[in-house]
């Protein structure tokens, strides 16, 4: 990649890769992301998830919001389901799953049981 390119000329996916690299370059103890895998291709998304798992192993705390529930299945330890700023459920991933195999299925059950979220 041309190192003289301006960030605003990059694709959405490349901008996200740049932002992730920048965030990880500081070796911060707490990483906070908003939709970190948005705009990433599947391979880069998988690499991001693997990197977050590695960061957790090194004692980093990771907080991120996402609509991609499969990322929560891979990375999440604790999950908070929110709707319009209101917490609907907060639990460890195992408690959140309630016997379901995926976070998405557990969320669907919560929404079905509790009305529309």
NORPE-V99602 format. One record per pair of residues at least 24 apart in sequence whose ideal C-beta (glycine too) atoms are under 10 Angstrom apart, sorted by the first residue. I is the first residue (numbers start at 1). J is the second residue. D is the distance in whole Angstrom. If there is no record, write none. Layout:
I/J/D
I/J/D
This chain:
11/39/8
12/38/8
12/39/4
12/40/9
13/37/10
13/38/9
13/39/5
13/40/6
13/41/6
13/44/7
13/45/10
14/39/9
14/40/10
14/44/10
15/39/7
16/40/6
16/44/8
16/45/10
16/48/9
17/41/10
17/44/6
17/47/10
17/48/9
20/44/9
20/47/10
20/48/6
20/51/8
20/52/10
24/48/10
24/51/7
24/52/10
24/55/8
24/60/9
27/55/10
27/58/9
27/60/8
28/55/10
28/60/7
28/61/9
29/58/10
29/59/7
29/60/6
29/61/7
30/60/7
30/61/5
30/62/8
30/63/7
31/55/7
31/56/10
31/60/6
31/61/7
31/62/5
31/63/7
31/64/8
32/61/9
32/62/8
32/63/5
32/64/7
32/65/9
33/62/7
33/63/7
33/64/4
33/65/8
33/66/8
34/63/10
34/64/7
34/65/5
34/66/9
35/64/8
35/65/6
35/66/6
35/67/7
35/68/8
35/71/10
36/62/9
36/64/5
36/65/9
36/66/7
36/68/9
36/71/8
36/75/10
37/64/9
37/66/7
37/67/10
37/68/6
37/70/9
37/71/6
37/75/10
38/66/8
38/67/8
38/68/8
40/68/10
45/70/9
45/71/7
45/74/10
46/71/10
46/74/9
48/74/10
48/75/9
49/73/9
49/74/5
49/75/6
50/74/9
50/75/9
51/75/10
52/76/10
68/103/10
68/104/9
69/102/7
69/103/4
69/104/4
69/105/9
69/106/9
69/107/7
69/108/10
70/102/8
70/103/8
70/104/7
71/103/9
72/96/9
72/102/9
72/103/4
72/104/8
72/106/10
72/107/9
73/97/9
73/101/9
73/102/6
73/103/5
73/104/8
73/105/10
73/106/10
74/103/10
76/103/7
79/103/6
79/106/8
79/107/9
81/106/9
81/107/6
81/110/7
81/111/9
81/117/7
82/117/9
83/111/9
83/114/10
83/116/9
83/117/4
84/117/9
86/117/9
88/114/7
88/117/6
89/114/9
89/117/10
